[in-house]
Amino acid sequence: MVAEPTASPDGPRALGSDEWPLLDHLVSTVFRPEMFHDYPQLFNASNRANLRVIREGDHLVTHVGFTVRPAVLLGTVITVGCIGAVATAPEARGRGLGSICVQDAFDHASASGVDLMLISGGRGLYTRVGCREVGVDHRFILEAGNAAGRATVARPGLALVPLTDVDIPALGAIHEREAVRFVRPREDWERAFDCGIVMNTPSDFWGVSDGAGIIAYVVIHHPDRIRHRKAEDGLFVRVVEHAGPRDAVAHALSALIDQYGAVCAEVHVGGHDSELARVLRHAGLHGVPEASSGTIRVIDFPRLMGKVRPLIAGRVGHALASRLVFEADERAGSARGGFSIGDGSRTIRVADHASLGPWLFGTPDGTHSGPEGDQSLAADLAPALPLPALWYGVNYV
Ligand SMILES: CC(C)(COP(=O)(O)OP(=O)(O)OC[C@H]1O[C@@H](n2cnc3c(N)ncnc32)[C@H](O)[C@@H]1OP(=O)(O)O)[C@@H](O)C(=O)NCCC(=O)NCCS
């Protein structure tokens, strides 16, 4: 049965400066009381304009929050929004408030210069409006009993060291050399160490030292705090962010199995991260195809493609890349409409958002549909894709 409103809705709009207790009540009721503590990137005063809410009477009934960060995709820089903590009060559900607030978040992000939205969920609320899983990524698992594989990745001169916020400058210096990453303000590191939550779970931060200093790091979900873990599964190590030389990251997988007495260690490897995939395959491991985390929707197609044009030029040549014109049928942020790509004489069309994200960023099984129109242009552009899919790590909200 559809619930009836008790007062006319006010919003969607930004959270008012006096409404923090109301928001705390909503997200505490819908999720857990620690939400403000666990999601400091979202719930802080400087991000208030991006906390979109609907109010009825004395209560906030719906919230959709997002953060805005730059991100590097192989040398190009785009602006990314990350949606999280989406909640409607139980008594107000099923009236479309969540859907209205999600679209408001896309509109507000569009006006704020966001090119691409990441959403930490994949339910109908998002997929109905074109959000899709993307990424040609893999998950690798190193089993504790795989003696040959563990011997191959082990590096005698390397050792695990626990990290604290004192190590933030060293971590930042390692992270900033990653080719596909969020551009992370120091505050995000400080918040992560302060709350200890990464990708929705209590996490541990480990460095890999060569004796002279930290050369790589891994962030892992604390093995006995992993959500939905069955006791009979045993402890396992789940790496949720890594950076630095890939042989050191692979070494850490084996060392962490010993550290926690775990049955295995698993790591998500982005499609662009051929070096870590190579190191792990050399140890006899097989990657299982996997999407990145959550879903995505492009916000401003012409602006996004303009920003990644140098990457496209590197892949298909400047002559073609410089001629490409990218157009969207509808305004930026809209869930509707299709997309055109032309080079002056030839045109291809992508029907809608549901096709656009998978075409741009790829899918694990590669079964997404290609563009319609001039197939010679589609073929000339094929080497330009996929673009690398972002992985949240510390930036998860
Ligand atoms: C998810 C949540 C925010 C939805 O809020 P809401 O205000 O009820 O959202 P809506 O009224 O727009 O949509 C609710 C349901 O109505 C139905 N619905 C709404 N619009 C519809 C449409 N156009 N066509 C068909 N069904 C529709 C769907 O069943 C939808 O559920 P779905 O999104 O899971 O498919 C709310 O249920 C909630 O707070 N859940 C707990 C927290 C949570 O899971 N948050 C999301 C984390 S990813």
The ligand as an SDF file (V2000), in Angstrom:
LIG
                    3D

 48 50  0  0  0  0  0  0  0  0999 V2000
   15.8080    2.6910   -1.2750 C   0  0  0  0  0  0  0  0  0  0  0  0
   14.9220    3.7630   -0.6990 C   0  0  0  0  0  0  0  0  0  0  0  0
   15.7860    5.0020   -0.4800 C   0  0  0  0  0  0  0  0  0  0  0  0
   13.8300    4.1080   -1.7190 C   0  0  0  0  0  0  0  0  0  0  0  0
   13.1280    5.2530   -1.2690 O   0  0  0  0  0  0  0  0  0  0  0  0
   11.6550    5.5770   -1.7740 P   0  0  0  0  0  0  0  0  0  0  0  0
   11.3690    6.9900   -1.4210 O   0  0  0  0  0  0  0  0  0  0  0  0
   10.7200    4.5450   -1.2940 O   0  0  0  0  0  0  0  0  0  0  0  0
   11.8660    5.4560   -3.3560 O   0  0  0  0  0  0  0  0  0  0  0  0
   10.7710    5.4610   -4.5060 P   0  0  0  0  0  0  0  0  0  0  0  0
    9.4100    5.6920   -3.9400 O   0  0  0  0  0  0  0  0  0  0  0  0
   11.2380    6.3930   -5.5490 O   0  0  0  0  0  0  0  0  0  0  0  0
   10.8750    3.9700   -5.0540 O   0  0  0  0  0  0  0  0  0  0  0  0
   10.5700    2.8970   -4.1560 C   0  0  0  0  0  0  0  0  0  0  0  0
   10.0560    1.7090   -4.8990 C   0  0  0  0  0  0  0  0  0  0  0  0
    8.8880    2.0450   -5.6200 O   0  0  0  0  0  0  0  0  0  0  0  0
    8.8670    1.3500   -6.8570 C   0  0  0  0  0  0  0  0  0  0  0  0
    8.9590    2.3290   -7.9430 N   0  0  0  0  0  0  0  0  0  0  0  0
    9.2030    3.6540   -7.8410 C   0  0  0  0  0  0  0  0  0  0  0  0
    9.1790    4.2400   -9.0730 N   0  0  0  0  0  0  0  0  0  0  0  0
    8.8980    3.2610   -9.9470 C   0  0  0  0  0  0  0  0  0  0  0  0
    8.7190    3.2100  -11.3540 C   0  0  0  0  0  0  0  0  0  0  0  0
    8.8460    4.3130  -12.0960 N   0  0  0  0  0  0  0  0  0  0  0  0
    8.4480    2.0440  -11.9280 N   0  0  0  0  0  0  0  0  0  0  0  0
    8.3480    0.9230  -11.1940 C   0  0  0  0  0  0  0  0  0  0  0  0
    8.5160    0.8930   -9.8460 N   0  0  0  0  0  0  0  0  0  0  0  0
    8.7750    2.0510   -9.2460 C   0  0  0  0  0  0  0  0  0  0  0  0
   10.0610    0.4400   -6.8500 C   0  0  0  0  0  0  0  0  0  0  0  0
    9.6870   -0.7950   -6.3020 O   0  0  0  0  0  0  0  0  0  0  0  0
   10.9910    1.1570   -5.9180 C   0  0  0  0  0  0  0  0  0  0  0  0
   11.9220    0.3000   -5.3060 O   0  0  0  0  0  0  0  0  0  0  0  0
   13.3720    0.0250   -6.0010 P   0  0  0  0  0  0  0  0  0  0  0  0
   14.0350    1.3330   -6.1660 O   0  0  0  0  0  0  0  0  0  0  0  0
   14.1310   -0.8560   -5.0650 O   0  0  0  0  0  0  0  0  0  0  0  0
   13.0840   -0.5940   -7.3250 O   0  0  0  0  0  0  0  0  0  0  0  0
   14.2360    3.3100    0.6340 C   0  0  0  0  0  0  0  0  0  0  0  0
   13.5380    2.1200    0.3770 O   0  0  0  0  0  0  0  0  0  0  0  0
   15.2240    3.0860    1.7450 C   0  0  0  0  0  0  0  0  0  0  0  0
   15.5800    4.0090    2.4860 O   0  0  0  0  0  0  0  0  0  0  0  0
   15.7030    1.8260    1.9060 N   0  0  0  0  0  0  0  0  0  0  0  0
   16.6550    1.4670    2.9460 C   0  0  0  0  0  0  0  0  0  0  0  0
   18.0270    2.0760    2.6880 C   0  0  0  0  0  0  0  0  0  0  0  0
   18.6140    1.6460    1.3640 C   0  0  0  0  0  0  0  0  0  0  0  0
   18.5690    0.4850    0.9810 O   0  0  0  0  0  0  0  0  0  0  0  0
   19.1830    2.6460    0.6410 N   0  0  0  0  0  0  0  0  0  0  0  0
   19.7820    2.4310   -0.6740 C   0  0  0  0  0  0  0  0  0  0  0  0
   21.1960    1.9950   -0.5170 C   0  0  0  0  0  0  0  0  0  0  0  0
   21.8630    1.5500   -2.1360 S   0  0  0  0  0  0  0  0  0  0  0  0
  1  2  1  0
  2  3  1  0
  2  4  1  0
  2 36  1  0
  4  5  1  0
  5  6  1  0
  6  7  2  0
  6  8  1  0
  6  9  1  0
  9 10  1  0
 10 11  2  0
 10 12  1  0
 10 13  1  0
 13 14  1  0
 14 15  1  0
 15 16  1  0
 15 30  1  0
 16 17  1  0
 17 18  1  0
 17 28  1  0
 18 19  1  0
 18 27  1  0
 19 20  2  0
 20 21  1  0
 21 22  1  0
 21 27  2  0
 22 23  1  0
 22 24  2  0
 24 25  1  0
 25 26  2  0
 26 27  1  0
 28 29  1  0
 28 30  1  0
 30 31  1  0
 31 32  1  0
 32 33  2  0
 32 34  1  0
 32 35  1  0
 36 37  1  0
 36 38  1  0
 38 39  2  0
 38 40  1  0
 40 41  1  0
 41 42  1  0
 42 43  1  0
 43 44  2  0
 43 45  1  0
 45 46  1  0
 46 47  1  0
 47 48  1  0
M  END
$$$$
